[in-house]
Amino acid sequence: MIFSTTLNMYKWEIGIMQRIKTIALFSAIVFSAGILGAYGFSSVSSTLKAQSDMQTAGSVPLLGHVTLTVRDPEGNVVAYHQGDNTVVTAAENCLSDRIFGIPIASCPTGGTNPYNVIGIGNGSGTASRTDTGLIAEENGDISLRRATATVQTGTAAGASPVSDVLQVQFTNAGSTNTVTEAGIFNSTTYNAPGMFAHQTFTGITLNTGDSLTVKWTIATGP
């Protein structure tokens, strides 16, 4: 009888202890939730989902910057211009096809040629992504016609994009000329399609013997 009573008392004490532990654990959970809510972490899973939803696919934009420097026959700088360019849609389509080995239906004649030619013109208007050529390409003076550029290639480093530099120096051998636009092409043929980029600007005057250096920096990356 004494043994039975003692056993029952022991079971009763264990039951009480288990209830205390359960209540303590539940209280700790409620308390923790309250603390998190007080400090703005009540929706941790929602926050993580929101961060995931906000992520977007990476992109590789093509950005260009042009500088034009005019020097007189003595080498003095008499005019300077700089600005960003417009990369045309036809070039983006052509490059996409070439990168992935798709038949180059979107590329114009000479589409397999590199875009390493610079041309200038004297048209009136503004550059557009739908352009396929200069507004009024220079053709009267052979010294100012399209020319193959020297190309300096770069490599990506850290967060810096790949930058390639194209440069051509034109020398005006004729009478006074005004230049208002420039473009990158894949052909030296006058007025041929195959434009990569286009920029228009306020007229730059070239007197006889003046040189015009067109320096075009193309950056590939964010």
C-alpha positions in Angstrom: 0.0 0.0 0.0 2.8 2.4 0.9 4.6 1.5 -2.3 1.5 2.1 -4.4 0.9 5.5 -2.8 4.5 6.5 -3.3 4.4 5.5 -7.0 1.2 7.5 -7.6 2.8 10.6 -6.0 5.8 10.2 -8.2 3.6 10.0 -11.3 1.7 13.0 -10.2 5.0 15.0 -9.8 6.2 14.0 -13.2 2.9 15.1 -14.8 3.2 18.5 -13.1 6.8 18.9 -14.3 5.8 18.1 -17.9 3.0 20.6 -17.8 5.4 23.3 -16.4 7.9 22.6 -19.2 5.2 22.7 -21.8 3.9 26.1 -20.4 7.4 27.4 -20.3 8.2 26.4 -23.8 4.9 27.9 -25.1 5.7 31.1 -23.2 9.1 31.3 -24.7 7.7 31.0 -28.2 5.1 33.7 -27.6 7.8 35.9 -26.0 10.2 35.5 -28.9 7.4 36.2 -31.4 6.6 39.4 -29.5 10.3 40.5 -29.5 10.6 39.9 -33.2 7.4 41.8 -33.9 8.6 44.7 -31.8 11.8 45.0 -33.9 10.2 44.6 -37.2 11.0 40.9 -37.9 7.6 39.4 -37.5 7.5 38.4 -41.2 10.9 37.1 -41.9 9.8 34.6 -44.5 7.7 37.3 -46.3 10.8 39.6 -46.3 13.0 37.0 -47.9 10.3 36.3 -50.5 10.0 40.0 -51.3 13.8 40.2 -51.8 13.7 37.2 -54.1 10.8 38.7 -56.1 12.7 42.0 -56.6 15.7 40.3 -58.2 15.9 40.7 -62.0 17.9 39.0 -64.7 21.2 40.5 -65.5 21.8 42.4 -68.7 24.7 43.4 -70.9 24.0 46.9 -72.3 26.1 48.5 -74.9 27.1 52.0 -74.0 29.1 54.4 -76.1 30.9 57.7 -75.6 32.3 59.9 -78.3 34.9 62.7 -78.2 35.7 64.8 -81.3 38.8 67.0 -81.2 39.7 69.5 -83.9 43.3 70.7 -84.3 44.7 73.3 -86.7 47.7 72.6 -89.0 50.0 73.7 -86.1 48.5 71.1 -83.8 46.5 73.6 -81.6 43.1 72.4 -80.3 40.5 74.7 -81.7 37.3 72.7 -81.0 36.2 69.9 -78.7 33.0 67.9 -78.3 31.9 64.9 -76.2 28.7 63.0 -75.6 27.0 59.7 -75.5 25.8 57.9 -78.6 22.8 55.8 -79.7 23.4 52.1 -80.4 20.9 51.3 -83.2 18.5 48.4 -83.1 19.8 46.8 -86.3 23.2 46.4 -84.7 21.8 44.8 -81.5 19.9 42.3 -83.6 22.9 41.5 -85.8 25.2 41.1 -82.8 22.8 38.7 -81.1 22.6 36.5 -84.2 26.4 36.4 -84.5 27.0 35.6 -80.8 24.8 32.6 -80.8 25.6 31.3 -84.4 22.2 32.1 -85.8 22.1 32.7 -89.6 22.7 36.4 -89.9 19.5 37.3 -91.7 19.2 40.5 -89.5 22.7 41.7 -90.6 23.0 43.8 -93.7 25.4 43.1 -96.6 28.8 42.7 -95.0 27.3 41.6 -91.7 30.2 39.3 -91.0 32.6 42.3 -91.1 33.7 43.8 -87.8 32.2 47.2 -86.7 35.5 49.0 -87.0 34.8 51.8 -89.4 33.9 55.4 -88.5 32.1 57.8 -90.8 31.2 61.5 -90.5 28.5 63.7 -92.1 26.8 67.0 -92.1 23.1 66.2 -91.9 20.5 68.1 -89.9 18.5 66.1 -87.3 19.0 63.8 -84.3 20.2 60.2 -83.9 17.6 57.5 -83.5 17.6 53.8 -82.6 16.0 53.0 -86.0 18.8 54.7 -88.0 20.6 52.6 -90.6 23.0 55.3 -91.8 24.1 58.9 -91.4 21.6 61.6 -92.2 23.9 63.1 -94.8 27.2 61.2 -95.1 30.4 63.1 -96.2 31.4 62.1 -99.7 32.7 65.2 -101.5 36.2 65.2 -100.0 37.9 61.9 -100.1 39.9 62.8 -97.0 36.7 62.9 -94.9 35.1 59.7 -96.1 34.6 56.6 -94.0 37.8 55.2 -92.6 38.9 52.0 -90.8 39.6 52.8 -87.1 42.5 51.8 -84.9 41.0 49.6 -82.2 42.2 49.2 -78.7 40.5 46.4 -76.8 40.0 46.0 -73.1 39.1 43.4 -70.6 36.6 43.3 -67.7 38.0 43.8 -64.2 35.9 43.5 -61.1 32.8 45.7 -61.5 34.3 47.5 -64.4 32.9 46.7 -67.9 34.8 45.8 -71.0 35.8 49.0 -72.9 37.0 49.1 -76.5 38.2 52.2 -78.1 37.9 53.0 -81.8 39.7 56.1 -83.2 40.1 57.7 -86.6 41.8 61.0 -87.5 40.4 62.8 -90.6 42.4 65.7 -92.2 40.4 68.2 -94.2 42.3 68.6 -97.5 39.6 70.6 -99.2 37.6 73.8 -98.5 35.9 74.6 -95.2 33.5 71.9 -94.0 31.0 71.5 -91.2 30.6 68.2 -89.4 27.4 67.5 -87.4 27.3 63.7 -87.0 29.4 60.6 -86.8 28.7 56.8 -86.8 30.3 53.4 -86.5 29.9 51.0 -89.4 31.1 47.6 -90.7 31.9 48.8 -94.2 34.0 51.5 -95.7 31.6 51.8 -98.7 29.8 55.1 -98.9 26.2 55.1 -97.6 26.3 51.3 -97.1 24.1 49.9 -94.3 25.7 48.2 -91.3 25.6 51.0 -88.7 26.4 50.2 -85.1 26.1 53.6 -83.4 25.2 57.1 -84.3 25.6 60.5 -82.7 24.6 64.0 -83.8 26.0 67.3 -82.4 26.3 71.0 -82.9 28.3 71.8 -86.0 32.1 71.6 -85.9 33.9 73.7 -88.5 36.9 72.2 -90.3 39.1 74.7 -92.2 41.6 73.6 -94.8 44.4 71.6 -93.1 42.4 71.0 -89.9 42.3 67.5 -88.4 39.4 65.9 -86.7 40.0 63.0 -84.3 37.0 60.9 -83.6 37.5 58.7 -80.5 34.7 56.3 -79.7 34.6 54.3 -76.5 32.2 51.3 -76.4 31.5 49.8 -72.9 29.9 46.4 -72.6 28.5 45.8 -69.2 26.2 47.2 -66.4 
